[in-house]
Amino acid sequence: MTTEYEPAVEAQTVALSGRPGKIIAVHLSYASRADQRGRRPAHPSYFFKPSSSVAQSGSVIERPAGTELLAFEGEVALVIGNPARRVSMETAWDHVAAVTAANDFGLYDLRANDKGSNVRSKGGDGFTPLGPGPIDARLVDPDALRLRTWVNGVLAQEDTTGEMIFPLTQLVADLSQHLTLETGDVILTGTPAGSSVVVPGDVVEVEVDAPTASGAPTSGRLVTTVVAGTRGFDSDLGSLPAVDDTQRAEAWGSREAAGLPDVAASALSEELRDKLTRVPVAGLSAQLRKRGLNNVSIDGVRAQTRGSKIVGTAKTLRFVPNREDLFASHGGGYNAQKRTFDAVGPGEVIVIEARGEKGSGTLGDILAIRAKTLGAEGIVTDGGVRDYDAVAEIGLPVFTAGAHPAVLGRKHVPWDFDLTIACGGATVQPGDIIVGDDDGVIVIPPAIAEEVADAAIEQEEQDAWVADQVAAGHPVDGLFPPNAEWKARYLEWRHHR
């Protein structure tokens, strides 16, 4: 049902100075933010924020004691005028009374335990500043609004609604097919690239305007000051804040912005990657054995596609045996499995501990696509793979114990990631170097990787020379491996080649 549009001035006033009935926020909507995150959704998705989180311009926001990752997100807020239920994109804007600025603050320290709901991470008092003034929606083009955010006077975000993946009218129409948008409801329409962490003392300003419209209407600057909270959280009542490098990188916008080293780059230079790519796993394994490392092969896994080669640094994920109550608390929402596949970086190999349990899939085609999109080098799992043929067609090297159609919850609970795990009988730590080919997969400690690679290249060259001698008719006795005489001949050949 649709209704004729009528001005809703009262709705503007209520939403900007009081509490709206509903606040609905969009997870990801700007192309710039999607490109920064490395994922572009096919459809919009949403979460609710409590009306008690609303604050006015000039207010303060507390960063709770014991937390570090309070992030701002400048956004365009839509205020609903006449109720909307099952409206079309063509008529959706008729149900928007006003546009204003919003800041969708989030506390990443609480994000993991919220499992995607954002109840605590984005629902705190003062976490949704709105205003300071409304822009009459009838006076502006919904595809020509500009959003800007400043931190301590420095421009941090600037984008336009014309660069959104999902137009504003689509968001209104889509939501209206699921629920009634009522007078005064607010839709937070997502943030562009540039969102980052703020600390006590920082001042964040957000402005929405329509520079091409008559009179260039503006919301004015929405001002929020960050202050240090004096109270933390009680562990007897609920989970405590917790952060890891993944959350830090996402809150700041990148590992570099968070002051974190590029793990893949620091452990594996392009020169070293090239060396490890040139030599077979069997040759590397032999060199590791010479150095006393006999337990570095990930047993029981084979390449999905023959001829696959992986060289990368390990990003680890651990599954524990399924227990129904634990799966209920850890298996759904934004669980450890999804967070791992969202956080993998270029040159990394996702290594999954599934305890050799092949009675369930540990990933499928959607997660494989995600890993490939983010530049992952490959995946190693000592468990099963669902959508086996579809995963193979994606072109991402996957080493697995085999195929299985069952979903994760049949045998596994996704528990945690970025920690020391056991995969195929081998211990794997984050940042270890993983090399795989048709012979299998091995783990190389980063500290000796260069030495092992150089030795393996030298050994491969010697073995090739020995093969030529055998092909020329020489017996293998004394030649393979070469005795002192043959070793001297090899060194002479190498000197004059």
C-alpha positions as CSV (number, residue, x, y, z in Angstrom):
1,M,0.0,0.0,0.0
2,T,1.2,3.5,-0.8
3,T,0.0,6.8,0.3
4,E,0.0,10.3,-1.3
5,Y,3.0,12.4,-0.3
6,E,2.4,15.1,2.2
7,P,5.0,17.3,3.9
8,A,6.1,15.8,7.2
9,V,7.7,18.7,9.1
10,E,6.8,17.2,12.4
11,A,8.7,14.0,11.5
12,Q,11.8,16.1,10.8
13,T,11.6,17.8,14.2
14,V,10.9,14.6,16.1
15,A,13.7,12.7,14.5
16,L,16.3,15.4,15.0
17,S,15.5,16.4,18.6
18,G,13.9,13.3,20.0
19,R,13.9,9.5,19.6
20,P,12.7,7.9,16.4
21,G,10.6,4.7,16.6
22,K,13.2,2.7,14.6
23,I,16.7,3.2,13.5
24,I,17.7,0.9,10.6
25,A,21.3,0.9,9.5
26,V,22.8,-0.5,6.3
27,H,25.9,-2.7,6.6
28,L,27.7,-1.8,3.3
29,S,26.4,0.5,0.6
30,Y,29.2,2.7,-0.9
31,A,31.4,1.4,-3.7
32,S,34.5,3.0,-2.0
33,R,33.9,1.2,1.3
34,A,33.2,-2.1,-0.5
35,D,36.5,-1.8,-2.4
36,Q,38.3,-1.0,0.8
37,R,36.8,-4.0,2.5
38,G,37.3,-6.3,-0.5
39,R,33.8,-7.4,-0.7
40,R,30.8,-6.1,-2.7
41,P,27.4,-7.4,-1.6
42,A,24.8,-8.5,-4.2
43,H,22.0,-7.1,-2.0
44,P,21.7,-4.7,0.9
45,S,21.7,-6.0,4.5
46,Y,20.7,-4.3,7.7
47,F,20.8,-4.1,11.4
48,F,18.8,-2.1,14.1
49,K,20.2,0.5,16.4
50,P,18.3,1.4,19.6
51,S,16.6,4.8,19.8
52,S,18.4,5.4,23.1
53,S,21.6,5.7,21.1
54,V,20.5,9.0,19.4
55,A,22.4,12.2,20.4
56,Q,22.3,15.8,19.2
57,S,25.0,17.9,17.6
58,G,27.4,19.2,20.2
59,S,27.1,16.1,22.4
60,V,29.9,13.9,23.6
61,I,30.5,10.2,23.1
62,E,32.3,8.1,25.7
63,R,34.9,5.5,24.8
64,P,34.3,3.0,27.6
65,A,37.3,2.2,30.0
66,G,39.3,-0.7,28.8
67,T,38.5,-0.3,25.1
68,E,40.6,1.1,22.2
69,L,38.7,0.8,18.9
70,L,35.9,3.4,18.8
71,A,35.4,4.2,15.1
72,F,33.3,6.9,13.4
73,E,31.2,6.4,10.3
74,G,29.8,9.5,8.6
75,E,26.4,8.7,7.0
76,V,23.4,10.2,5.2
77,A,20.3,9.7,7.4
78,L,16.8,9.5,5.9
79,V,13.8,10.5,8.0
80,I,10.6,8.8,7.0
81,G,7.5,11.1,6.5
82,N,4.4,9.2,5.5
83,P,4.4,5.5,6.4
84,A,5.8,3.2,3.6
85,R,4.7,-0.4,3.1
86,R,5.6,-2.3,-0.1
87,V,6.4,0.8,-2.1
88,S,8.3,0.9,-5.4
89,M,11.6,2.5,-6.1
90,E,9.8,5.0,-8.2
91,T,7.6,6.2,-5.3
92,A,10.0,5.5,-2.4
93,W,11.4,9.1,-2.2
94,D,7.8,10.4,-1.7
95,H,7.9,8.8,1.7
96,V,11.1,10.5,2.8
97,A,10.5,13.7,4.6
98,A,14.0,14.8,5.3
99,V,17.7,14.1,5.0
100,T,20.3,14.9,7.6
101,A,23.8,14.0,8.8
102,A,24.5,11.0,11.0
103,N,27.5,9.4,12.7
104,D,27.1,5.6,13.1
105,F,29.8,5.1,15.8
106,G,30.9,1.6,16.5
107,L,33.1,0.0,19.2
108,Y,35.1,-2.8,17.5
109,D,36.2,-4.2,20.9
110,L,32.6,-5.6,21.3
111,R,32.1,-6.5,17.6
112,A,33.1,-10.2,17.6
113,N,30.8,-11.3,20.4
114,D,27.9,-9.5,18.8
115,K,28.1,-11.9,15.8
116,G,26.9,-9.4,13.3
117,S,23.9,-8.0,15.3
118,N,25.9,-4.9,16.4
119,V,23.7,-4.6,19.5
120,R,26.5,-3.7,21.9
121,S,29.1,-2.6,19.4
122,K,26.9,0.1,17.9
123,G,24.0,0.5,20.4
124,G,25.6,2.5,23.2
125,D,24.2,5.7,24.5
126,G,25.3,8.6,22.2
127,F,26.4,6.2,19.4
128,T,24.0,7.7,16.8
129,P,24.3,11.5,16.6
130,L,21.8,13.1,14.2
131,G,21.5,16.6,12.8
132,P,21.9,19.4,13.4
133,G,19.3,20.4,10.8
134,P,17.0,18.8,8.2
135,I,17.1,19.1,4.5
136,D,13.7,18.9,2.9
137,A,13.8,15.7,0.8
138,R,11.5,17.4,-1.8
139,L,14.2,19.9,-2.7
140,V,17.0,17.5,-3.5
141,D,18.0,14.7,-5.9
142,P,18.6,11.5,-3.8
143,D,21.4,10.6,-6.1
144,A,23.2,13.9,-5.8
145,L,23.8,14.3,-2.1
146,R,27.3,14.9,-0.8
147,L,28.7,13.4,2.5
148,R,31.8,14.8,4.2
149,T,33.4,13.9,7.6
150,W,36.2,15.8,9.4
151,V,38.3,14.7,12.3
152,N,39.9,17.6,14.2
153,G,39.3,19.8,11.2
154,V,40.9,17.4,8.7
155,L,38.7,15.9,5.9
156,A,38.5,12.2,6.4
157,Q,35.6,11.2,4.2
158,E,34.0,12.6,1.1
159,D,31.6,10.8,-1.3
160,T,28.3,11.2,-3.0
161,T,25.2,9.1,-3.0
162,G,25.7,8.7,-6.8
163,E,28.5,6.4,-5.9
164,M,26.4,4.1,-3.8
165,I,26.0,0.4,-4.8
166,F,22.4,0.6,-3.7
167,P,20.5,3.9,-4.4
168,L,18.7,5.5,-1.5
169,T,15.3,4.8,-3.1
170,Q,16.2,1.1,-3.3
171,L,17.0,1.0,0.4
172,V,13.6,2.5,1.3
173,A,11.7,0.2,-1.1
174,D,13.5,-2.9,0.0
175,L,12.9,-2.3,3.7
176,S,9.3,-1.5,3.0
177,Q,8.7,-4.9,1.5
178,H,9.6,-6.5,4.9
179,L,8.2,-4.0,7.4
180,T,6.3,-0.8,7.7
181,L,8.5,2.3,7.8
182,E,6.7,4.7,10.1
183,T,6.7,8.4,10.5
184,G,9.9,9.5,12.2
185,D,11.8,6.3,11.5
186,V,15.5,6.8,10.5
187,I,17.5,4.9,7.9
188,L,21.3,5.2,8.2
189,T,22.4,4.5,4.7
190,G,26.0,3.3,5.2
191,T,29.4,5.0,5.2
192,P,32.0,5.5,2.4
193,A,35.7,4.7,2.7
194,G,37.7,6.7,5.3
195,S,36.0,5.5,8.5
196,S,38.7,5.1,11.2
197,V,39.4,5.1,14.9
198,V,39.1,8.2,17.1
199,V,40.4,8.7,20.6
200,P,39.4,10.9,23.6
201,G,39.8,14.5,22.7
202,D,39.0,14.1,19.0
203,V,36.2,16.1,17.5
204,V,34.3,14.5,14.6
205,E,32.1,16.6,12.3
206,V,29.7,15.3,9.6
207,E,27.8,17.3,7.0
208,V,25.4,16.3,4.3
209,D,24.6,18.8,1.6
210,A,23.2,19.1,-2.0
211,P,25.7,21.4,-3.8
212,T,23.9,21.1,-7.1
213,A,20.4,21.9,-5.8
214,S,18.9,25.4,-5.7
215,G,20.3,27.2,-2.7
216,A,22.7,24.3,-1.9
217,P,20.8,23.1,1.2
218,T,22.9,21.6,4.0
219,S,22.4,19.8,7.3
220,G,25.1,21.9,8.9
221,R,27.9,20.2,10.7
222,L,27.1,17.5,13.2
223,V,29.7,17.8,15.9
224,T,30.6,15.1,18.4
225,T,33.5,15.1,20.9
226,V,35.1,11.9,22.1
227,V,35.7,11.6,25.8
228,A,37.3,8.9,28.0
229,G,34.8,6.8,30.0
230,T,35.5,5.9,33.5
231,R,33.5,2.7,33.7
232,G,34.2,-0.6,32.0
233,F,32.3,-3.8,31.9
234,D,31.5,-6.5,34.5
235,S,32.7,-10.0,33.5
236,D,30.0,-11.5,35.8
237,L,27.3,-10.0,33.6
238,G,28.6,-10.6,30.1
239,S,31.6,-10.8,27.7
240,L,34.4,-8.3,28.1
241,P,35.9,-6.3,25.3
242,A,38.5,-8.1,23.2
243,V,40.5,-7.1,20.2
244,D,42.9,-8.7,17.8
245,D,44.9,-7.5,14.8
246,T,42.0,-8.3,12.5
247,Q,39.7,-6.0,14.4
248,R,42.3,-3.4,14.6
249,A,42.9,-3.4,10.8
250,E,39.1,-3.2,10.1
251,A,38.5,-0.5,12.7
252,W,41.4,1.7,11.4
253,G,40.7,0.9,7.7
254,S,43.9,-1.1,7.0
255,R,46.8,-2.8,8.7
256,E,49.0,0.1,7.6
257,A,46.7,2.6,9.3
258,A,46.6,0.5,12.4
259,G,50.4,0.5,12.6
260,L,50.5,-3.3,12.0
261,P,53.1,-5.0,9.8
262,D,52.1,-6.6,6.5
263,V,52.5,-10.1,7.7
264,A,52.6,-11.7,4.3
265,A,55.1,-9.2,3.0
266,S,57.4,-9.3,6.0
267,A,57.7,-13.1,6.1
268,L,57.8,-13.7,2.3
269,S,59.5,-11.3,-0.1
270,E,58.8,-11.5,-3.8
271,E,62.3,-12.8,-4.3
272,L,61.8,-15.6,-1.8
273,R,58.3,-16.4,-3.2
274,D,59.9,-16.8,-6.6
275,K,62.5,-19.2,-5.3
276,L,60.0,-21.3,-3.4
277,T,57.8,-21.5,-6.5
278,R,60.6,-22.8,-8.6
279,V,61.5,-25.8,-6.5
280,P,59.2,-28.8,-5.7
281,V,57.9,-29.6,-2.3
282,A,59.9,-32.8,-2.3
283,G,63.1,-30.9,-2.6
284,L,62.2,-28.5,0.1
285,S,61.1,-31.4,2.4
286,A,64.6,-32.9,1.9
287,Q,66.3,-29.7,3.0
288,L,64.1,-29.4,6.0
289,R,64.9,-33.0,7.0
290,K,68.6,-32.2,6.7
291,R,68.0,-29.5,9.3
292,G,66.3,-31.8,11.7
293,L,62.7,-30.9,10.8
294,N,60.9,-34.2,10.1
295,N,57.3,-33.2,11.1
296,V,56.5,-30.4,8.8
297,S,54.3,-32.1,6.2
298,I,50.5,-31.6,6.3
299,D,49.5,-35.2,5.7
300,G,46.3,-36.4,4.1
301,V,45.6,-33.5,1.9
302,R,45.8,-33.4,-1.9
303,A,45.4,-30.6,-4.5
304,Q,41.9,-30.4,-5.8
305,T,43.3,-29.6,-9.3
306,R,46.5,-31.4,-10.4
307,G,49.3,-29.0,-11.1
308,S,48.3,-26.5,-8.4
309,K,51.1,-24.8,-6.6
310,I,50.8,-22.6,-3.5
311,V,53.4,-20.4,-1.8
312,G,52.1,-18.1,0.9
313,T,52.0,-17.3,4.6
314,A,49.6,-19.1,6.9
315,K,46.4,-17.6,8.2
316,T,45.1,-20.1,10.6
317,L,41.5,-21.2,11.5
318,R,40.6,-23.8,14.1
319,F,37.4,-26.0,14.3
320,V,36.6,-28.0,17.4
321,P,34.4,-31.1,17.5
322,N,30.7,-30.2,17.3
323,R,28.8,-29.8,20.5
324,E,25.3,-28.6,20.1
325,D,25.4,-25.9,22.8
326,L,28.7,-24.6,21.5
327,F,27.6,-24.5,18.0
328,A,24.6,-22.5,19.1
329,S,26.9,-19.9,20.7
330,H,29.7,-19.9,18.1
331,G,28.4,-21.4,14.9
332,G,26.0,-18.8,13.7
333,G,26.3,-15.1,12.8
334,Y,29.7,-13.6,12.1
335,N,31.6,-16.6,13.3
336,A,35.3,-17.4,13.3
337,Q,35.1,-19.0,9.9
338,K,33.5,-16.0,8.2
339,R,35.8,-13.6,10.0
340,T,38.8,-15.5,8.8
341,F,37.7,-15.5,5.2
342,D,36.8,-11.8,5.4
343,A,40.2,-11.0,6.9
344,V,42.6,-13.0,4.6
345,G,45.0,-10.9,2.7
346,P,47.0,-11.1,-0.5
347,G,49.6,-13.9,-0.5
348,E,48.1,-15.6,2.5
349,V,47.0,-19.3,2.7
350,I,44.1,-20.1,4.9
351,V,45.1,-23.2,6.9
352,I,42.2,-25.0,8.6
353,E,42.5,-27.4,11.5
354,A,39.6,-29.9,11.1
355,R,41.3,-32.7,13.0
356,G,41.4,-34.9,9.9
357,E,37.6,-35.2,10.1
358,K,36.3,-35.6,6.6
359,G,32.6,-36.1,7.5
360,S,31.7,-32.5,6.9
361,G,32.6,-29.6,4.6
362,T,34.9,-26.9,6.1
363,L,34.3,-24.4,3.3
364,G,32.2,-24.1,0.1
365,D,32.1,-22.0,-3.1
366,I,31.0,-18.8,-1.5
367,L,33.9,-18.7,1.0
368,A,36.3,-19.7,-1.8
369,I,35.1,-16.8,-3.9
370,R,35.6,-14.5,-1.0
371,A,39.2,-15.7,-0.4
372,K,40.1,-15.4,-4.1
373,T,38.6,-11.9,-4.3
374,L,40.8,-10.8,-1.4
375,G,43.9,-12.2,-3.1
376,A,44.5,-15.3,-1.0
377,E,47.1,-17.7,-2.3
378,G,45.1,-20.8,-1.5
379,I,43.4,-22.9,1.1
380,V,44.6,-26.0,3.0
381,T,42.2,-28.0,5.1
382,D,42.5,-31.5,6.6
383,G,38.7,-31.7,6.4
384,G,36.2,-31.8,3.6
385,V,35.1,-29.3,0.9
386,R,31.5,-28.8,0.0
387,D,30.5,-27.7,-3.6
388,Y,33.6,-29.5,-4.6
389,D,33.4,-29.0,-8.4
390,A,32.2,-25.4,-8.0
391,V,35.2,-24.6,-5.7
392,A,37.6,-26.2,-8.3
393,E,36.2,-24.0,-11.0
394,I,36.9,-20.8,-9.0
395,G,40.6,-21.3,-9.8
396,L,41.9,-20.8,-6.2
397,P,44.3,-23.6,-5.3
398,V,42.7,-25.8,-2.6
399,F,44.3,-28.7,-0.8
400,T,41.8,-30.9,1.0
401,A,41.2,-34.3,2.5
402,G,38.3,-34.8,0.0
403,A,34.7,-33.8,-0.8
404,H,31.7,-34.0,1.5
405,P,28.2,-32.5,1.0
406,A,27.4,-31.8,4.7
407,V,27.5,-28.4,6.3
408,L,29.9,-27.3,9.0
409,G,27.6,-28.0,12.0
410,R,27.5,-31.8,11.4
411,K,31.0,-32.3,12.8
412,H,32.6,-28.9,13.6
413,V,32.3,-25.7,15.5
414,P,34.2,-22.7,14.1
415,W,36.1,-21.7,17.2
416,D,39.0,-19.2,16.7
417,F,41.6,-18.0,14.3
418,D,45.1,-16.4,14.0
419,L,46.6,-18.9,16.5
420,T,48.8,-22.0,16.5
421,I,46.9,-25.0,15.1
422,A,47.4,-28.6,14.1
423,C,46.6,-29.4,10.5
424,G,47.2,-32.9,9.0
425,G,49.5,-33.8,11.9
426,A,51.7,-30.6,11.5
427,T,51.8,-27.6,13.8
428,V,51.1,-24.4,11.9
429,Q,51.6,-20.9,13.3
430,P,50.3,-17.7,11.8
431,G,53.0,-16.4,9.4
432,D,54.6,-19.8,8.7
433,I,55.4,-20.3,5.1
434,I,53.2,-22.8,3.3
435,V,54.2,-24.5,0.1
436,G,52.2,-27.1,-1.8
437,D,52.2,-29.0,-5.0
438,D,51.1,-32.4,-6.3
439,D,53.4,-34.1,-3.8
440,G,51.6,-32.5,-0.8
441,V,52.0,-29.5,1.5
442,I,54.8,-28.5,3.9
443,V,55.3,-25.9,6.6
444,I,58.5,-23.9,6.6
445,P,59.6,-21.8,9.6
446,P,60.1,-18.2,8.2
447,A,63.5,-17.9,10.0
448,I,65.1,-20.5,7.8
449,A,63.0,-20.2,4.6
450,E,65.6,-18.3,2.6
451,E,68.3,-20.8,3.5
452,V,66.1,-23.8,2.7
453,A,65.0,-22.3,-0.6
454,D,68.6,-21.6,-1.7
455,A,69.7,-25.1,-0.7
456,A,66.8,-26.7,-2.5
457,I,67.6,-24.7,-5.7
458,E,71.2,-25.9,-5.6
459,Q,70.1,-29.5,-5.0
460,E,67.6,-29.4,-7.9
461,E,70.4,-28.2,-10.2
462,Q,72.7,-30.9,-9.0
463,D,70.0,-33.6,-9.4
464,A,69.3,-32.4,-12.9
465,W,73.0,-32.8,-13.8
466,V,73.0,-36.3,-12.2
467,A,70.0,-37.2,-14.3
468,D,71.8,-36.2,-17.4
469,Q,74.8,-38.4,-16.5
470,V,72.5,-41.4,-15.9
471,A,70.7,-40.7,-19.2
472,A,74.2,-40.8,-20.8
473,G,74.7,-44.3,-19.6
474,H,76.6,-43.9,-16.3
475,P,75.5,-46.3,-13.4
476,V,73.8,-44.8,-10.4
477,D,76.3,-46.4,-7.9
478,G,78.5,-43.6,-6.7
479,L,76.6,-41.0,-8.9
480,F,73.4,-40.9,-7.0
481,P,74.1,-39.4,-4.5
482,P,77.5,-38.3,-6.0
483,N,80.6,-39.5,-4.2
484,A,83.7,-37.3,-4.0
485,E,84.7,-38.0,-7.6
486,W,81.4,-37.2,-9.1
487,K,80.9,-34.2,-6.8
488,A,84.2,-32.8,-8.1
489,R,83.0,-33.4,-11.7
490,Y,79.8,-31.6,-10.9
491,L,81.6,-28.6,-9.4
492,E,83.9,-28.4,-12.4
493,W,80.9,-28.5,-14.8
494,R,79.1,-25.8,-12.8
495,H,82.3,-23.6,-12.8
496,H,82.5,-23.8,-16.6
497,R,78.9,-23.7,-17.6
